[in-house]
C-alpha cells in the first residue's frame, strides 16, 4: 500500500506513571518508518504527549491526503469506540477534514488473526526447549468488568490455540477474576508452564503483580550502566533504554527463566505487545482499511 501522500497514525493509551507504556508503540512506529511505506508515521496517546488532540495538527493537508489511524489496543472497547473517535473527531470509518484530507479509522491490532501466531511464537521463544506436549500455555488478561473486552479477547485467543492442538493445555486466566492466574498450580498438571501477559506494554502488572501472583521470586540481574544512568534492556525483540534502579530490577524478572516452583518449570514472557511482529499487524490493519 505504498503511497507518497498517505500517513499513518498509531494511537495508544500511554501512561503518566509507567515510562514503558509508550515504548512498544514508539518502537513499532520506528520500524514502520524504516520501511518507507508512508510519507509520515506518527504516534499519539491518551495519557502522554503528543496527545490525541495534538494529532489533528500533525499532518499537512497540502501534502498528506490520507491518514490511516490504527489503535494499538488489545481489543475493542471504551477507548477504541468512544475516546479515540471523540478526540480525533472521527464520525465513522472515514472522516473528511476541511482541507479534503481523509482520515480512515482502522481496527485495533488485537483483533487481527495474526495475534494467534504472535502468541505461539512468544511461547516458543520464551521456552524453546520445552516439549509442547508436556507444556501448558497460560494467556493472562486483567479481568474484572472494567476490562471485559480484553478478557473476551484472551478467551478467543486461547480457544484458537487450543484448537491448534500444539500444547497439552491452553488456558485464558485473569489477575482479578476466575480462572485466576494465581491458581496455575491447580489449573495445570504439566511439568512445564508458559505464562504470556496479554497486554500492549510492560508495566507494573507484568513486572510486579503477575510475578507475585504466580510465585516468582524477584532477582537482580547485573546491568551495565551507560551514559545518563540508563542501562540497555531487551524485551521481545525490542531494544529500549530503561532506567537503572528499581525498574531495571523489576525488568530482570524476564531473565530468570525457567523458574523452578514445586518441581515444575515455569517460563514467564514479556507482554505480547512488545513483540516486533506488531509492526506487521499495524500495517495489515491499515491495508484492510484501504481496500
ChimeraX attribute file (.defattr): number of C-alpha atoms within 10 A of each C-alpha:
attribute: neighborCount
match mode: 1-to-1
recipient: residues
	/A:1	13
	/A:2	11
	/A:3	12
	/A:4	15
	/A:5	15
	/A:6	22
	/A:7	23
	/A:8	26
	/A:9	25
	/A:10	24
	/A:11	25
	/A:12	28
	/A:13	22
	/A:14	21
	/A:15	16
	/A:16	10
	/A:17	11
	/A:18	14
	/A:19	15
	/A:20	18
	/A:21	22
	/A:22	23
	/A:23	20
	/A:24	26
	/A:25	28
	/A:26	16
	/A:27	19
	/A:28	25
	/A:29	21
	/A:30	15
	/A:31	15
	/A:32	19
	/A:33	16
	/A:34	11
	/A:35	9
	/A:36	13
	/A:37	17
	/A:38	20
	/A:39	16
	/A:40	20
	/A:41	22
	/A:42	19
	/A:43	25
	/A:44	26
	/A:45	23
	/A:46	19
	/A:47	16
	/A:48	17
	/A:49	16
	/A:50	15
	/A:51	19
	/A:52	25
	/A:53	17
	/A:54	13
	/A:55	19
	/A:56	15
	/A:57	9
	/A:58	16
	/A:59	21
	/A:60	13
	/A:61	17
	/A:62	10
	/A:63	13
	/A:64	19
	/A:65	19
	/A:66	24
	/A:67	24
	/A:68	24
	/A:69	28
	/A:70	26
	/A:71	28
	/A:72	26
	/A:73	23
	/A:74	24
	/A:75	23
	/A:76	19
	/A:77	16
	/A:78	12
	/A:79	16
	/A:80	23
	/A:81	10
	/A:82	12
	/A:83	14
	/A:84	22
	/A:85	16
	/A:86	14
	/A:87	15
	/A:88	18
	/A:89	16
	/A:90	17
	/A:91	11
	/A:92	11
	/A:93	13
	/A:94	17
	/A:95	18
	/A:96	16
	/A:97	15
	/A:98	8
	/A:99	10
	/A:100	13
	/A:101	19
	/A:102	18
	/A:103	25
	/A:104	21
	/A:105	25
	/A:106	22
	/A:107	22
	/A:108	24
	/A:109	27
	/A:110	26
	/A:111	18
	/A:112	15
	/A:113	12
	/A:114	15
	/A:115	19
	/A:116	18
	/A:117	13
	/A:118	18
	/A:119	23
	/A:120	15
	/A:121	16
	/A:122	21
	/A:123	24
	/A:124	15
	/A:125	12
	/A:126	21
	/A:127	22
	/A:128	11
	/A:129	8
	/A:130	18
	/A:131	15
	/A:132	21
	/A:133	14
	/A:134	14
	/A:135	23
	/A:136	25
	/A:137	27
	/A:138	26
	/A:139	26
	/A:140	27
	/A:141	29
	/A:142	23
	/A:143	21
	/A:144	15
	/A:145	11
	/A:146	11
	/A:147	14
	/A:148	15
	/A:149	17
	/A:150	24
	/A:151	24
	/A:152	15
	/A:153	19
	/A:154	26
	/A:155	18
	/A:156	15
	/A:157	23
	/A:158	23
	/A:159	15
	/A:160	13
	/A:161	19
	/A:162	16
	/A:163	11
	/A:164	10
	/A:165	12
	/A:166	16
	/A:167	18
	/A:168	18
	/A:169	21
	/A:170	25
	/A:171	23
	/A:172	24
	/A:173	28
	/A:174	24
	/A:175	18
	/A:176	14
	/A:177	14
	/A:178	13
	/A:179	16
	/A:180	19
	/A:181	26
	/A:182	19
	/A:183	14
	/A:184	19
	/A:185	14
	/A:186	8
	/A:187	16
	/A:188	18
	/A:189	15
	/A:190	18
	/A:191	16
	/A:192	24
	/A:193	28
	/A:194	24
	/A:195	26
	/A:196	23
	/A:197	25
	/A:198	28
	/A:199	23
	/A:200	24
	/A:201	26
	/A:202	24
	/A:203	21
	/A:204	17
	/A:205	17
	/A:206	24
	/A:207	21
	/A:208	15
	/A:209	12
	/A:210	22
	/A:211	21
	/A:212	14
	/A:213	14
	/A:214	18
	/A:215	13
	/A:216	19
	/A:217	11
	/A:218	17
	/A:219	14
	/A:220	15
	/A:221	15
	/A:222	10
	/A:223	15
	/A:224	11
	/A:225	12
	/A:226	11
	/A:227	6
	/A:228	8
	/A:229	12
	/A:230	17
	/A:231	18
	/A:232	15
	/A:233	17
	/A:234	13
	/A:235	18
	/A:236	19
	/A:237	10
	/A:238	15
	/A:239	13
	/A:240	16
	/A:241	16
	/A:242	17
	/A:243	17
	/A:244	20
	/A:245	13
	/A:246	10
	/A:247	16
	/A:248	21
	/A:249	17
	/A:250	20
	/A:251	25
	/A:252	18
	/A:253	23
	/A:254	22
	/A:255	18
	/A:256	17
	/A:257	16
	/A:258	18
	/A:259	19
	/A:260	13
	/A:261	13
	/A:262	9
	/A:263	9
	/A:264	15
	/A:265	19
	/A:266	23
	/A:267	23
	/A:268	27
	/A:269	21
	/A:270	25
	/A:271	25
	/A:272	25
	/A:273	26
	/A:274	22
	/A:275	22
	/A:276	19
	/A:277	18
	/A:278	25
	/A:279	18
	/A:280	15
	/A:281	23
	/A:282	26
	/A:283	17
	/A:284	19
	/A:285	21
	/A:286	25
	/A:287	14
	/A:288	11
	/A:289	16
	/A:290	12
	/A:291	6
